[in-house]
Amino acid sequence: MSEVHDLPEGREIGRVVGDAPGPTLIVIAGIHGNERAGVGAVRRALATLTRRQGRVMGEIVAFAGNLGAMRLGVRYRERDMNRVWTEARVADLEARAAAGGELDVEDHEQLELIGAVRAAIARARGPVYLVDLHTTSAHGLPFILFGDTLKQRKFAGVIPLPLVMGLEEQVDGALTAFFTTQGCVTFCVEGGQHDDAGSVDNLEAVVLLAAESAGVFGSGLLTETGAAYALLERRRGDLPRVMEVVSRHAITPDDAFVMEPGFANLARARAGQLLATKRAGKVRAPKDGIVLLPLYQGQGNDGFFWGREVGAARMRLSEVLRHMKVDRLLHLLPGIARDPAQPSKLVVDERATRLYHRDLFHLLGYRRVRSEAERLTLERQIDRAPG
């Protein structure tokens, strides 16, 4: 793990540029400062591609996320840098910076990072892809999460890890969600436990396979990708290929939340099983399902996420309904209106919610659900072109 602690001096970790035009793959490592395995992983992947540079088309470039927090070995200093990426928050930050307003340490980190990523997008000679590398406090298997668009399903789907849908939409301000709005095709990967040497191997394999999936080099041209695929397929074991998040167990410091020991970052749970305790009482599994990202560290406001398996038939049905553009008819249903300022958002009268099962909206990609007064808003990510 020595390469993990050999932290980058500047924002850019490295890049490989091909002579021929092609896609750009942007890799972010260490957006949480205690998740440093991604730095060593992307350096290994870049070294491999440097040796094969003649086969590279377009560009692969890697950036450090929260440099200051990485040097201290903490998740963040002032605020979580994977919760600040909303269009409104970024616009406000840039306005304050332009006006000479007061900025904290994470504000400066975010401004530098967004400038670096935008420069990579501006010089791109093809479509732009982005991968965000993470690790977890709990031991367990690596997995991938992404905003549920068809392009992002395709990009992530070639990697033989569990795919988790709906997790990105459970939180506000995720980096990958923001750059999806900027025209990138994105996913985030949880590569394993923070200090496990195997997490570096996992993330290196993901970067190589993501580069192949994006088209940075042709399929089958690098022998290393075969080994990467085999490694990640072994890591998945008997976990479902696709899962979806049903709910988020949010916490505050006043809750005195304590997760039950022994849960991996993806773990099956039985109905009634004790999951955690907090000041208000015991937290038990509502039914058979899957616990995702249980909290075993001091910082954070996500106690855990609750999920379930998604079968292949349901995935195919979802794709068919989206290709048929069935979502265009949803506003015709009683109690449902489309937000005139944001066509990807539906507004649902709470009195009408009992008429519709949420699975209908999930099939069509509406996974970001928020309660506002006496209504629900349901929003989906959409594939966009850069610029």
Legacy VTK file of the C-alpha trace (Angstrom):
# vtk DataFile Version 3.0
C-alpha trace
ASCII
DATASET POLYDATA
POINTS 387 float
0.000 0.000 0.000
2.999 2.355 -0.179
1.671 3.780 -3.438
-1.540 4.832 -1.658
0.374 7.039 0.749
2.522 8.552 -2.007
-0.038 11.300 -2.536
-0.101 13.622 -5.547
1.525 17.014 -5.199
-1.003 18.742 -7.414
-4.533 18.350 -8.721
-3.618 16.286 -11.765
-2.382 12.796 -10.959
-1.480 12.029 -14.573
-2.759 11.601 -18.095
-2.224 9.600 -21.261
-3.098 11.179 -24.613
-3.440 9.204 -27.814
-2.435 10.482 -31.230
-5.854 9.686 -32.702
-9.074 11.438 -31.676
-11.365 9.488 -29.392
-13.227 9.612 -26.094
-12.001 11.257 -22.912
-12.115 9.332 -19.647
-11.801 11.473 -16.506
-11.008 9.670 -13.248
-11.436 11.281 -9.827
-9.609 9.757 -6.839
-9.882 10.844 -3.211
-12.943 13.100 -3.207
-13.066 11.803 0.369
-9.642 12.303 1.891
-9.579 9.014 3.818
-10.236 7.059 0.606
-6.784 7.099 -0.902
-6.619 3.696 -2.596
-7.843 5.275 -5.837
-4.619 7.271 -6.180
-2.440 4.171 -6.323
-4.974 2.392 -8.530
-5.159 5.083 -11.175
-1.383 5.460 -11.221
-1.069 1.762 -12.007
-3.689 2.002 -14.755
-2.005 5.056 -16.282
1.361 3.241 -16.221
-0.203 0.337 -18.136
-1.705 2.671 -20.732
1.533 4.628 -21.054
3.282 1.396 -22.042
0.508 0.846 -24.636
0.145 4.492 -25.653
0.102 3.644 -29.361
-3.247 1.919 -28.800
-4.822 4.828 -26.911
-7.402 6.979 -28.680
-8.507 10.249 -27.093
-7.370 10.796 -23.527
-7.494 9.411 -20.010
-6.754 11.895 -17.234
-6.917 11.530 -13.436
-7.450 14.219 -10.798
-7.153 14.254 -7.011
-10.413 15.170 -5.316
-9.767 16.650 -1.851
-6.005 17.092 -1.627
-5.935 18.748 1.781
-8.105 16.091 3.404
-6.031 13.339 1.786
-2.858 14.746 3.319
-4.534 14.686 6.739
-6.124 11.273 6.193
-9.639 12.564 7.022
-12.859 12.325 5.051
-13.156 16.116 4.839
-12.281 19.242 6.810
-15.249 21.633 6.586
-17.796 19.714 4.522
-18.271 16.495 2.567
-16.987 17.165 -0.952
-19.310 14.551 -2.407
-22.405 16.475 -1.244
-21.701 19.905 -2.758
-22.227 19.251 -6.471
-25.599 20.789 -7.288
-25.933 23.262 -10.138
-27.183 25.939 -7.711
-24.354 25.328 -5.247
-21.685 25.426 -7.963
-23.148 28.630 -9.437
-23.186 30.266 -5.981
-19.605 29.159 -5.308
-18.341 30.582 -8.589
-20.230 33.834 -8.004
-18.726 34.217 -4.522
-15.259 33.474 -5.873
-15.646 36.033 -8.680
-16.810 38.654 -6.168
-13.892 38.016 -3.829
-16.140 36.520 -1.151
-15.068 34.361 1.746
-14.223 30.758 0.802
-13.364 27.838 3.042
-10.817 25.111 2.326
-13.298 22.796 0.571
-14.560 25.704 -1.547
-11.034 26.183 -2.898
-10.675 22.435 -3.524
-13.960 22.337 -5.408
-13.125 25.355 -7.559
-9.786 23.844 -8.572
-11.335 20.473 -9.329
-14.193 21.818 -11.402
-11.744 23.972 -13.357
-9.561 20.952 -14.107
-12.494 18.788 -15.179
-13.977 21.518 -17.361
-10.617 22.001 -19.070
-10.521 18.258 -19.846
-14.062 18.434 -21.240
-13.154 21.486 -23.358
-10.183 19.763 -25.013
-12.037 16.460 -25.552
-11.942 14.996 -29.069
-14.949 12.747 -28.581
-17.537 11.805 -25.953
-16.625 12.355 -22.307
-16.846 9.744 -19.556
-16.134 10.151 -15.851
-15.460 7.624 -13.064
-15.348 8.524 -9.363
-13.239 6.128 -7.217
-14.227 5.431 -3.602
-13.645 2.963 -0.776
-15.735 2.175 2.306
-15.314 2.013 6.073
-16.893 -1.461 6.170
-15.228 -4.549 4.769
-16.942 -6.117 1.806
-17.113 -6.420 -1.949
-16.684 -3.698 -4.547
-19.738 -2.414 -6.407
-20.795 0.264 -8.880
-23.474 2.933 -8.554
-24.708 5.346 -11.187
-27.561 7.621 -12.166
-30.088 5.437 -13.940
-29.841 6.505 -17.575
-29.521 4.048 -20.441
-26.098 5.363 -21.519
-24.787 4.986 -18.000
-26.226 1.492 -17.695
-24.330 0.558 -20.857
-21.061 2.196 -19.726
-21.061 0.519 -16.309
-22.731 -2.718 -17.373
-19.640 -4.275 -18.964
-17.879 -4.348 -15.576
-18.720 -7.604 -13.750
-19.427 -6.055 -10.347
-22.794 -5.618 -8.639
-24.589 -2.613 -10.120
-26.595 -0.535 -7.645
-29.288 1.739 -9.025
-30.982 4.489 -7.045
-28.165 5.079 -4.545
-26.805 8.168 -6.268
-30.303 9.691 -6.292
-30.716 9.178 -2.526
-28.250 11.948 -1.709
-28.023 15.533 -2.909
-24.872 16.952 -4.441
-23.035 13.818 -5.628
-20.155 14.605 -7.987
-21.171 12.092 -10.656
-24.758 13.398 -10.725
-23.486 16.928 -11.371
-21.184 15.921 -14.203
-23.998 13.926 -15.785
-25.783 17.289 -16.125
-22.600 18.616 -17.794
-22.799 15.999 -20.548
-20.537 13.292 -19.138
-21.466 9.611 -18.928
-20.569 8.659 -15.384
-20.451 6.071 -12.663
-19.043 5.791 -9.148
-17.316 2.697 -7.770
-16.880 1.595 -4.159
-13.706 -0.469 -4.410
-13.540 -2.147 -1.007
-12.388 -1.231 2.485
-10.181 1.870 2.875
-6.989 0.159 4.011
-7.342 -3.184 2.238
-4.549 -3.680 -0.310
-7.069 -5.524 -2.488
-9.024 -2.291 -2.918
-6.180 -0.882 -5.018
-6.328 -3.971 -7.250
-10.107 -3.640 -7.569
-10.033 0.020 -8.509
-7.186 -0.462 -10.982
-9.227 -3.178 -12.702
-12.272 -0.895 -12.820
-10.283 1.954 -14.406
-8.894 -0.333 -17.125
-12.319 -1.805 -17.910
-13.938 1.649 -17.858
-11.344 2.869 -20.363
-12.151 -0.094 -22.601
-15.907 0.456 -22.195
-15.504 4.143 -23.081
-13.471 3.253 -26.196
-10.120 4.713 -25.102
-8.690 1.541 -26.636
-10.312 -1.220 -28.631
-11.987 -4.201 -27.019
-9.543 -7.035 -26.403
-6.443 -5.032 -27.373
-4.935 -5.066 -23.879
-4.195 -8.397 -22.237
-4.540 -6.727 -18.823
-8.277 -6.255 -19.275
-8.873 -10.003 -19.356
-7.207 -10.364 -15.970
-9.105 -7.326 -14.672
-12.437 -8.824 -15.725
-11.619 -12.171 -14.103
-10.581 -10.478 -10.848
-13.792 -8.468 -10.524
-15.971 -11.418 -11.487
-14.403 -13.384 -8.616
-14.937 -10.473 -6.250
-18.694 -10.411 -6.921
-19.166 -13.970 -5.715
-22.839 -14.854 -5.265
-24.138 -11.289 -4.915
-26.908 -10.233 -7.346
-25.737 -8.623 -10.586
-28.162 -5.697 -10.222
-29.684 -4.154 -7.094
-31.700 -1.051 -6.374
-31.932 1.171 -3.305
-35.349 1.335 -1.708
-34.609 3.795 1.108
-31.934 5.736 2.991
-31.584 5.663 6.782
-30.494 9.234 7.441
-28.974 10.138 10.821
-27.866 13.168 12.830
-25.263 13.401 15.620
-28.107 13.578 18.164
-29.329 10.130 17.116
-26.346 8.384 18.785
-26.450 5.915 15.895
-24.468 2.675 16.250
-24.455 0.143 13.421
-24.517 -3.497 14.468
-21.053 -5.025 13.904
-20.352 -7.533 11.171
-22.094 -6.069 8.127
-20.075 -5.850 4.914
-20.614 -2.908 2.580
-23.155 -5.095 0.714
-24.834 -7.645 2.954
-28.023 -9.669 2.876
-30.353 -9.203 5.866
-33.398 -11.141 7.050
-36.765 -9.666 8.004
-36.636 -8.479 11.605
-32.849 -8.698 11.890
-31.278 -6.029 14.134
-29.377 -3.547 11.967
-28.532 -0.698 14.319
-29.405 1.042 17.561
-29.954 4.720 18.235
-31.413 6.937 20.910
-34.963 6.376 19.653
-34.632 2.571 19.762
-33.627 -0.429 17.694
-33.570 -0.419 13.886
-34.613 -3.723 12.299
-34.840 -4.969 8.712
-38.410 -4.426 7.418
-38.202 -7.547 5.223
-35.580 -9.695 3.513
-33.243 -7.405 1.602
-29.778 -5.929 1.293
-27.892 -3.504 3.542
-25.634 -1.111 1.649
-22.842 1.093 3.004
-23.334 0.639 6.754
-21.656 3.457 8.684
-18.657 2.390 10.790
-16.807 5.714 10.869
-17.192 8.914 12.846
-18.262 11.281 10.067
-21.321 10.988 7.866
-25.107 11.373 7.878
-26.009 8.144 6.063
-26.521 5.336 8.590
-27.067 2.787 5.825
-29.119 2.237 2.694
-31.721 -0.476 2.208
-31.982 -2.309 -1.118
-33.270 -5.323 -3.058
-32.327 -7.438 -6.062
-33.447 -6.489 -9.598
-33.955 -9.301 -12.096
-32.977 -9.351 -15.772
-36.628 -9.305 -16.917
-37.288 -6.094 -15.004
-34.194 -4.489 -16.527
-35.342 -5.395 -20.039
-38.856 -4.075 -19.367
-37.386 -0.809 -18.114
-35.331 -0.390 -21.293
-38.298 -1.146 -23.543
-40.537 1.361 -21.748
-37.893 4.062 -22.005
-37.270 3.457 -25.695
-41.053 3.747 -26.165
-40.897 7.075 -24.245
-43.780 6.037 -22.008
-42.722 8.684 -19.486
-44.153 11.337 -21.807
-47.638 10.173 -20.777
-47.163 10.309 -17.006
-48.446 13.873 -16.640
-51.799 12.708 -18.017
-52.401 10.605 -14.897
-54.560 12.158 -12.126
-52.538 14.062 -9.541
-49.330 14.174 -11.628
-47.920 17.266 -13.343
-44.645 17.940 -15.106
-42.525 20.761 -13.746
-42.642 23.393 -16.538
-39.154 24.642 -15.669
-37.619 21.184 -15.465
-39.111 18.550 -17.808
-37.187 15.732 -16.072
-39.140 16.381 -12.842
-42.680 15.294 -11.948
-44.802 16.854 -9.222
-47.209 14.444 -7.537
-49.984 15.416 -5.126
-49.392 13.347 -1.974
-53.091 12.472 -1.858
-52.635 10.717 -5.205
-49.465 8.799 -4.300
-51.441 5.810 -2.997
-52.799 5.351 -6.530
-49.374 4.657 -8.014
-46.704 2.176 -7.028
-43.222 3.705 -6.986
-41.961 0.819 -9.085
-43.720 2.419 -12.072
-41.587 5.537 -11.699
-38.407 3.563 -11.000
-38.846 1.611 -14.237
-38.805 4.924 -16.105
-35.792 6.279 -14.214
-37.569 8.548 -11.715
-35.541 7.597 -8.655
-34.855 10.935 -6.977
-37.882 11.316 -4.693
-38.255 14.304 -2.369
-41.141 15.522 -0.196
-42.116 19.192 -0.510
-45.094 20.479 1.510
-48.069 18.327 0.452
-46.492 16.973 -2.684
-43.731 14.712 -3.879
-41.241 15.538 -6.591
-39.818 12.710 -8.666
-36.824 13.431 -10.851
-34.690 11.406 -13.225
-31.298 11.961 -14.755
-31.134 12.322 -18.514
-28.325 11.759 -20.985
-26.954 15.076 -22.274
-24.236 16.216 -24.631
-21.306 18.252 -23.219
-21.742 22.019 -23.306
LINES 1 388
387 0 1 2 3 4 5 6 7 8 9 10 11 12 13 14 15 16 17 18 19 20 21 22 23 24 25 26 27 28 29 30 31 32 33 34 35 36 37 38 39 40 41 42 43 44 45 46 47 48 49 50 51 52 53 54 55 56 57 58 59 60 61 62 63 64 65 66 67 68 69 70 71 72 73 74 75 76 77 78 79 80 81 82 83 84 85 86 87 88 89 90 91 92 93 94 95 96 97 98 99 100 101 102 103 104 105 106 107 108 109 110 111 112 113 114 115 116 117 118 119 120 121 122 123 124 125 126 127 128 129 130 131 132 133 134 135 136 137 138 139 140 141 142 143 144 145 146 147 148 149 150 151 152 153 154 155 156 157 158 159 160 161 162 163 164 165 166 167 168 169 170 171 172 173 174 175 176 177 178 179 180 181 182 183 184 185 186 187 188 189 190 191 192 193 194 195 196 197 198 199 200 201 202 203 204 205 206 207 208 209 210 211 212 213 214 215 216 217 218 219 220 221 222 223 224 225 226 227 228 229 230 231 232 233 234 235 236 237 238 239 240 241 242 243 244 245 246 247 248 249 250 251 252 253 254 255 256 257 258 259 260 261 262 263 264 265 266 267 268 269 270 271 272 273 274 275 276 277 278 279 280 281 282 283 284 285 286 287 288 289 290 291 292 293 294 295 296 297 298 299 300 301 302 303 304 305 306 307 308 309 310 311 312 313 314 315 316 317 318 319 320 321 322 323 324 325 326 327 328 329 330 331 332 333 334 335 336 337 338 339 340 341 342 343 344 345 346 347 348 349 350 351 352 353 354 355 356 357 358 359 360 361 362 363 364 365 366 367 368 369 370 371 372 373 374 375 376 377 378 379 380 381 382 383 384 385 386
